[in-house]
Amino acid sequence: MYRLLIVDDEPLTRHYMKTNLTLLHDKWECGGEAEDGQEALNLLDRGESFDLIITDIKMPVMSGLELAREVTQRQLKTRMVIISGYDEFSLAKEAMHYGVHDYLLKPLVKEELIAVLDKMSEQLEADRSAQLAYKAMVSLSVETKEQVARNFLRALVSDNNIEIKALYPILFRLKVSLIEGEGAIMLVDLDEAQLLQRDISPSDIALFRYIVHQTATELAVSNPGTTVFFDGEQQTAVLVTGDDSTDVMSRCGQLFNHLSKVISNMTGIAIWGAVGSSEIDVLQLNSSYHKANRALKGRLFACEPTLFYDHPNEVINDFLKKIDNAIATLPAAFTDTHDLNLKAALKTLVESMGTDAPDRRKTIQFGTYMLNRLSGLLEGVGQQSFHQALTTLKQKTEPYILSLEEVVSLYLLMLQPFLQRLGSPSAASNEHEIVTKAKNYIYAHFAEPLSLALIADQTGVTPGYLSSLFHQNVNESYIKFLTRVRMEYAAKLLQAKPPVKVYDVSEKVGYVSVKHFSYVFKQHYGIPPGEYQDKSLSLD
């Protein structure tokens, strides 16, 4: 049952509530009484706990209005209802500013009192349910929270918008801050060409990938701020965080070198790695991941496994565009019963390898890259077909040096298990209206956990299309726009009087971690929020 404290200088009112409360509502009991606000405050100060205080607004010693003010200042969770006369309605309205939840008019009407008790019990029940849910989430084991973080990161880099919308608010409620300063995604993957040149079955590649992933996970335990997860292509992805971009890149290099050494000692197999851009917002890690993926393609032109960084090379980028464009034309050529179009497309691809006589390693590198790219373009390509193609690639590259014609024939044979099933992009609507709607939603909800997927859902378009529109119409990404809105509002709060504490400002603009908020604020304004506040107040 909920406990009520009745505060009134009229003994008859107190007696009525004491003797009839449980009869009026079976969820309530009178847990105490006081004849003025000071007596009620004394009960509270002695540790008495009440779910609801019903108080008269005018009383000697301390009024109900003063009591409400004191309860608010003490930050007590007790709900309050004011009893007032018709001529005291302005005072009752003033009491609402001090957290009073409702009011009753004199003389008390039984039905109105029951209605208020009903309303208060429903609100208390909702509060308790929310608290139980929060306690249940907070009590989750560290391992469970880490799993939620891994699932979120996988959804983020895989553009799984449904899971992003589901998991991002959970991370927010769990107060899990994946980035305190800056963070980047590092990808690590097997040297498949080396594997296929050895006496290892293509079906065992998954096992070796698992070994890499588990080893990285074990090494992450001794590297705080590091989270290891699988991306959508079953590559091992690692979120590496640090104080700033220099620190992040240094940590990535150290972790990759350590991992390479351990994997080499265990299996004799080398690994490739690539690091994307360093970001200050967790939702921008999608961009870091895609840059790491692009950098990892550099292995097509490298002789030995290494760690690539996101330093665009125009020559390599031009080669990659030609290769990707050539691969993108292959599915359309699969319907040619005479394979003429497919041979022509494969010839264009092979010519982009940059050599007239590719060796076995380069042939396997390009072949596995093509198979992985096609698996992303085509639906219905099962693991069996994929392994058959890899087996063909492994067995038919026995000569160390192959002519371009031999490579074309090999790739043609390798692609036989693949079939064409492609989708098409959806159409768009009015660009200006979409961007305006998205900006308005950000203005109204910037204090909440906002993902691109959630905003896109509100505007009725795909996340990728909305991202493109933002760049075209606002000249900045949605995350930069969101950050700017948050920082500008934070600056206003920091200029307010009386001063608002920095951690309160952090929560009001949608940050779980004060440290991360302070870092982003300093990046935006050049000074920490505390210093900004001191300077603003000293000018007044």
NORLIN-V423865 format. One record per backbone hydrogen bond with DSSP energy under -0.5 kcal/mol. CO is the residue of the C=O (numbers start at 1). NH is the residue of the N-H. E is the energy in kcal/mol with one decimal. If there is no record, write none. Layout:
CO_NH_E, CO_NH_E
//
This chain:
2_29_-2.2, 3_51_-1.9, 3_52_-1.6, 4_6_-0.5, 4_31_-2.2, 4_32_-1.1, 5_7_-0.5, 5_54_-2.4, 6_8_-0.5, 6_34_-2.1, 7_56_-2.5, 9_11_-0.7, 10_13_-0.5, 10_14_-1.7, 11_15_-2.8, 12_16_-2.4, 13_17_-2.1, 14_18_-2.4, 15_19_-2.3, 16_20_-1.9, 17_21_-1.7, 20_24_-2.4, 21_25_-2.3, 25_28_-1.5, 27_2_-3.5, 29_4_-2.1, 29_31_-0.9, 32_6_-2.0, 34_8_-2.2, 36_40_-1.8, 37_41_-2.5, 38_42_-2.2, 39_43_-1.7, 40_44_-2.0, 41_45_-2.7, 42_46_-1.4, 43_48_-2.0, 44_47_-1.6, 51_79_-1.8, 52_5_-2.6, 53_55_-0.6, 53_81_-2.8, 54_7_-2.8, 55_83_-3.0, 57_59_-0.6, 57_64_-1.1, 57_65_-0.9, 60_62_-2.7, 62_37_-2.3, 63_67_-2.1, 64_68_-2.3, 65_69_-1.9, 66_70_-2.2, 67_71_-2.7, 68_72_-2.1, 69_73_-2.2, 70_74_-1.9, 71_76_-1.9, 72_75_-1.4, 79_53_-2.6, 80_101_-2.5, 80_102_-1.0, 81_55_-2.5, 82_84_-0.6, 82_104_-3.2, 83_57_-2.0, 84_106_-2.1, 85_88_-1.5, 86_89_-1.0, 88_92_-1.9, 89_93_-2.2, 90_94_-1.8, 91_95_-2.1, 92_96_-1.0, 94_97_-1.3, 95_98_-1.8, 95_100_-1.3, 96_99_-1.3, 102_82_-2.2, 104_84_-2.8, 109_113_-2.5, 110_114_-2.4, 111_115_-2.1, 112_116_-2.0, 113_117_-2.4, 114_118_-2.6, 115_119_-2.3, 116_120_-2.8, 117_121_-2.3, 118_122_-2.2, 119_123_-2.1, 120_124_-2.6, 121_125_-2.4, 122_126_-2.2, 123_127_-2.5, 124_128_-2.7, 125_129_-2.2, 126_130_-2.3, 127_131_-2.5, 128_132_-2.6, 129_133_-2.4, 130_134_-2.5, 131_135_-3.0, 132_136_-2.4, 133_137_-2.1, 134_138_-3.0, 135_139_-2.3, 137_140_-1.2, 141_145_-2.2, 142_146_-2.4, 143_147_-1.8, 144_148_-2.1, 145_149_-2.3, 146_150_-2.4, 147_151_-2.6, 148_152_-2.3, 149_153_-2.4, 150_154_-2.4, 151_155_-2.3, 152_156_-2.5, 153_157_-2.6, 154_158_-1.5, 155_160_-2.7, 156_159_-0.9, 159_161_-1.4, 160_164_-2.2, 161_165_-2.2, 162_166_-1.4, 163_167_-3.1, 164_168_-2.4, 165_169_-0.5, 166_170_-0.6, 167_171_-2.4, 168_172_-2.0, 169_173_-2.5, 170_174_-2.5, 171_176_-2.4, 172_175_-0.8, 175_177_-0.7, 176_178_-0.7, 182_242_-2.3, 183_279_-3.3, 184_186_-0.5, 184_240_-2.7, 185_276_-2.6, 186_238_-2.5, 187_274_-2.0, 188_236_-1.3, 189_272_-3.1, 190_192_-1.4, 191_195_-1.8, 192_196_-2.9, 193_197_-1.3, 194_198_-0.6, 195_198_-1.1, 195_200_-0.6, 198_200_-2.3, 201_204_-2.0, 202_205_-1.5, 204_208_-1.9, 205_209_-2.4, 206_210_-2.1, 207_211_-2.0, 208_212_-2.1, 209_213_-2.5, 210_214_-2.9, 211_215_-2.2, 212_216_-2.3, 213_217_-2.3, 214_218_-2.2, 215_219_-2.3, 216_220_-1.8, 217_221_-0.8, 218_221_-0.7, 219_222_-0.9, 220_223_-1.7, 223_226_-0.8, 225_241_-1.4, 227_239_-3.2, 229_237_-3.3, 231_234_-1.8, 235_231_-2.3, 235_237_-0.6, 236_188_-2.5, 237_229_-2.9, 238_186_-2.9, 238_240_-0.7, 239_227_-2.1, 239_241_-0.5, 240_184_-2.3, 242_182_-2.3, 244_248_-2.4, 245_249_-2.6, 246_250_-2.1, 247_251_-2.3, 248_252_-2.3, 249_253_-2.2, 250_254_-2.2, 251_255_-2.5, 252_256_-2.6, 253_257_-2.3, 254_258_-2.1, 255_259_-2.7, 256_260_-2.9, 257_261_-2.0, 258_262_-2.1, 259_263_-2.7, 260_264_-2.3, 261_265_-2.1, 262_266_-1.9, 263_267_-2.9, 263_268_-0.7, 263_269_-0.6, 264_268_-1.4, 270_191_-1.6, 272_189_-2.2, 273_308_-3.0, 274_187_-2.9, 275_310_-0.6, 279_183_-2.4, 281_284_-1.6, 282_285_-1.5, 283_286_-0.6, 284_287_-0.9, 284_288_-1.6, 285_289_-2.6, 286_290_-2.1, 287_291_-2.0, 288_292_-2.1, 289_293_-2.5, 290_294_-2.0, 291_295_-2.4, 292_296_-2.2, 293_297_-0.8, 294_297_-0.8, 295_298_-1.8, 296_299_-1.8, 297_300_-2.0, 298_301_-1.7, 298_302_-0.6, 306_273_-2.1, 306_308_-0.6, 308_275_-2.4, 309_311_-2.6, 310_312_-0.5, 312_314_-0.6, 313_317_-3.2, 314_318_-2.2, 315_319_-1.9, 316_320_-2.8, 317_321_-2.3, 318_322_-2.0, 319_323_-2.5, 320_324_-3.2, 321_325_-2.6, 322_326_-2.2, 323_327_-2.5, 324_328_-2.4, 325_329_-1.0, 326_329_-0.6, 327_330_-1.3, 327_331_-0.6, 329_333_-0.9, 330_333_-1.2, 330_334_-0.7, 331_334_-1.1, 332_335_-0.6, 333_336_-1.4, 335_337_-0.7, 336_339_-1.3, 339_343_-2.5, 340_344_-2.1, 341_345_-2.3, 342_346_-2.5, 343_347_-2.4, 344_348_-1.9, 345_349_-1.9, 346_350_-2.9, 347_351_-2.4, 348_352_-0.9, 349_352_-0.7, 350_353_-1.7, 351_354_-1.0, 356_404_-0.6, 358_402_-2.0, 359_363_-2.3, 360_364_-2.4, 361_365_-2.8, 362_366_-2.6, 363_367_-2.1, 364_368_-2.9, 365_369_-2.1, 366_370_-2.5, 367_371_-2.3, 368_372_-2.5, 369_373_-2.3, 370_374_-2.6, 371_375_-2.1, 372_376_-1.0, 373_377_-1.1, 374_378_-2.6, 380_382_-1.0, 382_386_-1.9, 383_387_-2.8, 384_388_-2.2, 385_389_-2.1, 386_390_-2.1, 387_391_-2.6, 388_392_-2.2, 389_393_-2.2, 390_394_-2.6, 391_395_-2.7, 392_396_-2.4, 394_397_-0.7, 395_398_-0.6, 400_360_-1.4, 403_407_-2.0, 404_408_-2.3, 405_409_-2.3, 406_410_-2.3, 407_411_-2.8, 408_412_-2.3, 409_413_-2.1, 410_414_-2.4, 411_415_-1.7, 413_416_-1.1, 414_417_-0.6, 415_418_-1.8, 419_421_-0.6, 421_379_-1.2, 430_434_-1.7, 431_435_-2.5, 432_436_-2.5, 433_437_-2.5, 434_438_-2.3, 435_439_-2.7, 436_440_-2.4, 437_441_-2.0, 438_442_-2.0, 439_443_-2.6, 440_444_-1.8, 441_445_-1.6, 442_446_-1.1, 445_448_-2.2, 448_450_-0.8, 449_451_-0.5, 451_455_-2.2, 452_456_-2.7, 453_457_-2.0, 454_458_-1.7, 455_459_-1.4, 456_460_-1.1, 456_461_-1.8, 462_466_-2.4, 463_467_-2.5, 464_468_-1.9, 465_469_-2.5, 466_470_-2.5, 467_471_-1.8, 468_472_-2.1, 469_473_-3.0, 470_474_-2.6, 470_475_-0.7, 470_476_-0.9, 471_475_-0.7, 477_481_-2.1, 478_482_-2.8, 479_483_-2.4, 480_484_-2.4, 481_485_-2.4, 482_486_-2.4, 483_487_-2.7, 484_488_-2.5, 485_489_-2.0, 486_490_-2.4, 487_491_-2.3, 488_492_-1.6, 489_493_-2.2, 490_494_-2.2, 491_495_-0.9, 492_495_-0.6, 493_496_-1.1, 493_500_-0.5, 501_504_-0.5, 501_505_-2.1, 502_506_-2.5, 503_507_-1.7, 504_508_-2.3, 505_509_-1.3, 506_511_-2.5, 507_510_-1.5, 513_517_-2.2, 514_518_-2.8, 515_519_-2.0, 516_520_-2.6, 517_521_-2.8, 518_522_-2.2, 519_523_-2.1, 520_524_-1.8, 521_525_-3.1, 522_526_-2.3, 528_532_-2.3, 529_533_-2.5, 530_534_-2.2, 531_535_-2.4, 532_536_-2.2, 533_537_-2.5, 534_538_-1.9, 535_539_-1.0, 536_540_-0.6, 537_540_-0.6
//
